[in-house]
Amino acid sequence: MRSLTILALLLGAAPAAAAPLDPTMINRIADQAMNHGEVVDTAAYLTDRIGPRLTNSPAMRAAESWTQQRFRDWGLSNVRTEGFEFGRGWSIDSSSVRMIAPRPLALRAIPIAWTPATDGVLSAPIVVAPIKREADFADWRGKLAGKIVLVSYPAPPKDATDPAFTRLSDADIARLDVYRQPVTDDEAGDGWFRALSFAKKLDAFLKSEGALAWARMSSRNGGLLHGNGYLHRAADTPALPAVEIAAEDYRRLARLAKAGEVRLEIDSRVRFDDSDSKGYNILADLPGSDAKAGYVMAGAHLDSWVAGDGAADNAAGSAVVMEAARILSALKVKPKRTIRFALWSGEEQGLYGSANYLERHLASRPANPDPAKAALSYDFKLDQYPLTRLPGYGELAGYFNIDNGSGKLRGLYAENNLAAVPMLREWLSPFASMGASTVVARPTGGTDHQFLSAIGLPAFQFIQDPLDYGSMVHHTNVDTFDHLRTEDLRQAAVVLASVLLSAANSDKPLPTMPLPTKPKLTDPFSYEDPDRLD
């Protein structure tokens, strides 16, 4: 050991930034996860028993209640909810879409979230009317009355050249280790805003033209369905029922419509729940011994879409976070910093839950001066300055998020926090044999660490093996327990619990980034792209 230390000094290696856990504790954590674990049972209950957990739906309320009770059963402290204004609950009782002419055929379809019921069976002819932007309305005025309008262009299928199921190789992970320069763009977020605005305008146009319902084509082949919809506020509730139809079935309808009349029956039995317009985050603590040392945090979103059971997205991450809480509580650890566990709500509609936690405890931004944007998600505040620290800003010493399916943890995205890399690598170093020792510089987005990282806090997302998450499972009707890999969930629980305890006990907290101030445009000579949708 001594000779290795001398060799490291001769080679110019820097000393470790923070010591990893005592090996005995790592072994105890692994024993708890591998031989006495409950992560598989937790994932099965959330998926098979409770099922899809759309924000504010009855199933989500059941999940909120059940997860709190599990935290209490395991001995966690200060188990609580924090509410935020969200909108209507919505759920599917049953649905059926059938072609009745030119021949009877059951179609694979699903109601689009937060669209109304059909009030019984709706029977009508279809019209294929691809409408992508507001300018397309003029082409279809006077042609839609009494019709079920198919609004997607029936794009032909493409060859599936990518593998359906993958695990990351060392070379794949190495390619992720690239520092990405931040980009400031006046148009950032405008595509999302235009998409939300267009959804409302499309519904109003179809209603005004006398259409009875509308349908879109699934964005994936293979019979996969999604049903995503974003008009969850009561004031934005669509007027017309709407369904998503499997790509293969949609193309068949479009082909038949070229030759003659095609009629559909839609029976969409959905219901709204206006009993409580608030979404709720679930929080639970493992108390620290030093009240002045702050806290570290792990999080995953509990909500899901409704086509499947929300297994990989994100019962998997929620179960791992809960299992890390159970393991550390069962081992009666006494961390220096409090360890907080969060199950977020409203992630799928715009990271509402984590954004609310940020604005409640960590930092505030001015509202977007555009009233239409100000009423929408936190995304439309990201370009507003100055950013003001709240009293709790300095208390969060590190946040770790899991939300990329059930694949094995392979390391961490450092979110361009270069100073944090040595500490993170040290904490992961015992898990090289589990494949989880890599830290890459680049950021990743689209989930609940994102807004915390954007205010300069050390907030990170784990790298995970993709499995079939992107190819088949993400937001689809096959997002069920069968697509989880239980051995990967156990591995993830070991890594997360250990990293959390290392962060909670570290003498030095993770480095923060500078508090963001209004940046200059990356390209001051760019022009607005009217077709941009990102």
FENGIDA-V751386 format. One record per backbone hydrogen bond with DSSP energy under -1.0 kcal/mol. CO is the residue of the C=O (numbers start at 1). NH is the residue of the N-H. Records with the same first field share a line. If there is no record, write none. Layout:
CO: NH ; NH
//
This chain:
1: 5
2: 6
3: 7
4: 8
5: 9
6: 10
7: 11
8: 13
9: 12
22: 26
23: 27
24: 28
25: 29
26: 30
27: 31
28: 32
29: 33
30: 34
31: 35
32: 36
38: 42
39: 43
40: 44
41: 45
42: 46
43: 47
44: 48 ; 49
45: 50
46: 51
53: 304
54: 57
57: 61
58: 62
59: 63
60: 64
61: 65
62: 66
63: 67
64: 68
65: 69
66: 70
67: 71
68: 72
69: 73
70: 74
71: 76
72: 75
77: 285
80: 283
82: 281
84: 279
89: 273
91: 271
94: 269
96: 267
97: 107
98: 265
99: 105
101: 263
105: 99
108: 246
110: 244
112: 115
122: 266
124: 264
125: 148
127: 150
133: 136
134: 137
137: 140
140: 143
144: 147
147: 212 ; 213
148: 127
149: 215
150: 129
151: 131
153: 155
159: 161
166: 467
169: 173
170: 174
171: 175
173: 176
174: 177
176: 178
184: 522
185: 188
187: 190
189: 193
190: 194
191: 195
192: 196
193: 197
194: 198
195: 199
196: 200
197: 201
198: 202
199: 203
200: 204
201: 205
202: 206
203: 207
204: 208
205: 209
206: 211
207: 210
210: 146
213: 149
214: 243
215: 151
216: 245
225: 477
227: 113
230: 232
232: 88
233: 236
234: 237
241: 214
242: 112
243: 216
244: 110
245: 218
246: 250
247: 251
248: 252
249: 253
250: 254
251: 255
252: 256
253: 257
256: 259 ; 260
262: 126
263: 100 ; 101
264: 124
265: 98
266: 122
267: 96
268: 118 ; 270
269: 93 ; 94
271: 91
273: 89
277: 86 ; 87
279: 84
281: 82
282: 343
283: 80
284: 341
285: 77
286: 339
290: 293
294: 338
295: 397
296: 340
297: 400
298: 342
299: 402
300: 344
310: 315
311: 316
314: 318
315: 319
316: 320
317: 321
318: 322
319: 323
320: 324
321: 325
322: 326
323: 327
324: 328
325: 329
326: 330
327: 331
328: 333
329: 332
335: 289
336: 290
338: 296
339: 286
340: 298
341: 284
342: 300
343: 282
344: 302 ; 303
345: 353
346: 352
347: 350 ; 351
351: 355
352: 356
353: 357
354: 358
355: 359
356: 360
357: 361
358: 362 ; 363
362: 390
364: 388
370: 374
371: 375
373: 376
377: 380
378: 381
379: 382
381: 384
388: 364
390: 393
392: 395
395: 295
398: 297
399: 460
400: 299
401: 462
408: 465
410: 438
411: 463
412: 440
414: 417
416: 418
417: 420
420: 424
421: 425
422: 426
423: 427
424: 428
425: 429
428: 431
429: 432
431: 436
432: 435
438: 412
440: 414
441: 416
442: 415
447: 450
449: 453
450: 454
452: 455 ; 457
453: 456
456: 513
457: 459
458: 399
460: 401
461: 413
463: 410
466: 469
467: 166
468: 472 ; 473
469: 474
473: 476
476: 479
478: 480
479: 309 ; 311
480: 483
481: 484
485: 489
486: 490
487: 491
488: 492
489: 493
490: 494
491: 495
492: 496
493: 497
494: 498
495: 499
496: 500
497: 501
498: 502
499: 503
500: 504
501: 505
502: 506
504: 337
523: 526
529: 532
//
